[in-house]
Amino acid sequence: MLSLQEISDRLEIEDLLARYSYAIDDRNWAALDDVFTPDATIDYSETGGAKGGLAEIKAWLPVAMERFPRYQHMVATMKLDLNGDRARSRTMLFNPMVYKRDDGEEQVFFIGLWYRDQLVRTEKGWRISERYEEMGYAHNVPAMPPVPSIAEMTAS
């Protein structure tokens, strides 16, 4: 039987993952400060993105996501291992996206992946201290130019 603390932790972590999805889908990059620890490492590289600290990723995301006028991050089916004030999770993500080509045409495509997270309880609640995106599948992905890397963005 789950303790009240474990029930609370699980609900708080589910809410944390929902807040991440809404921050990304609403392009509210500042809201990520309430999702990640300040020293978090975030690795989107397996899915074609960047790897870096929270500040670097927050600067990179608006550039990376600009080509997509609409998208949704739908999280589901989380496997959560709680250990006191720390936790590990693997959570499914279904991510339909719309890509807008230079000629104005739009193409819908789908990505399925897993978030592999390390979480920590802070004085402000649960936060993600490490995130790794593990690629699952992609369907109907259009040909797209690469997104600038964090290094290319900071060199400009």
N, C-alpha and C positions, 0 to 999 in steps of 0.2 A: 504494500500500500504506500502511495506517495505521501510524504509529509507535507504540511502546509507550506514550508519553506521551499520544497522542491516544486510544488505546484506554482507558487509565486515566481520562482526563478524561471520556470519554463514559460509562463505567460509573459514575463518581462522580456525574455529573449525573443519570443515570437513577435512581440511588439517592436523590439529593436530592429528585427529583420524587415518588418513592414515599413518602419520609418526610413530605412535605407532605400527601399523600393520607391517610396513616395518622394524622397529627396531627389533621387535620380530622375524619375519620371516627371517631376515638377521643375527640374533643372534648378533646384534650390541647393546649390553646392555648399552654402554656409551651413545648412542643416546637417551636413555630414559631421560637423564638430560634435553633434549630440549622438552620433552613431559609433564613431571610432575614438580610440584613445589618441591623445596628441602625438604620441610616438609610434602610431600604428604603421605597419608595413602592408601594402596593398599590391597584389600581383595579378594583373589582368593579362600577362604576357602569353599564356597558353591559348587565349582566345583572340590574340592579335593586338592586344592593348599594351599599356605601359606597366612598369613596376616602379614603385617609389613610396615615399612617405606621404602622409596625409596632405600636407601643404602642396607637394608636387602633384599629387593626383587631383586635388581640387583645382589647380591651375590647368591641368591637362584635359580634364573632362569636358569643359565647354568647347574646346577646340575639337576634341574627338567626337562629340555628340552633335555638333552643329549640322552635319550632313543628314541627320535623321530628324525629320519634322515630327514624327510620332513614334512612340514605342511604349511598351509596358514590361515591367519586371514583376513577374508573378511567382512568388516563392511558395513552396509546398513541401510536404513530407520531409521533415527535419529529423535527423538522427542526432540526438543530443546526449553527450556524456558530461554530467555535472560532477565536479570535484571541489566542493567548498566554494571559494571565491573565484574559481577558474572553471572553464568549460571548453569543450571542443564540439563542433557541430559540422555536419555535412548536410546541406540543404539543396533541394532541387530548385532550379529556376527555369521557367519557360519564358522566352523573351521574343515576342513578335516585334518586328521593327519595320519601318518604312524608310527606304533610301531614296533620296531625291537626287537624280542625275543632273549634270550640268544643263541638259536640254529641257529640264523641268519635269520629265517623266518620273513617276514614282513606282517603286517595286517593293512589294511586301515580302519579307523573308522571316525565317524562324531559327532561333538558336535555343538549344537545350544544354544546360550545364549544371554543375554543382558548385556551390560556395563551400569551401573548406575553411572554417573559421576557428580561431582561438579567441576566446572571450574572457573578460575579466570583470569582476564586480568592482566598481569604483564608488566613491562617495556620491556620485551623480547617477548611479545605477549601472546596469550592465553596458559594456562597450566592447566593440571588436578591436582586438589588439593586432591580429593578423588575419588577412583575407587572401585566399588563393582561389582563383577561378579555374575550375577543371572543366575542360571542354567535353561535351557529350556528343552533340550532333549539330549539324546545320542543314537547312533546307532552303533552296531557292536563293542562295546568297548571290547578289549581283557582283560583277567586277567593280572594285572600288580602288582608288589610289590609297596608298598607305597613310595612316594618320601619323603626323609628326611625333617623334619620340620626345620624351621629357628633355633629353640632352639637346635635341634640335631646337626645341622651343626656348630653352634657356640660353642657347648660343646666339639667338636672334637679337 
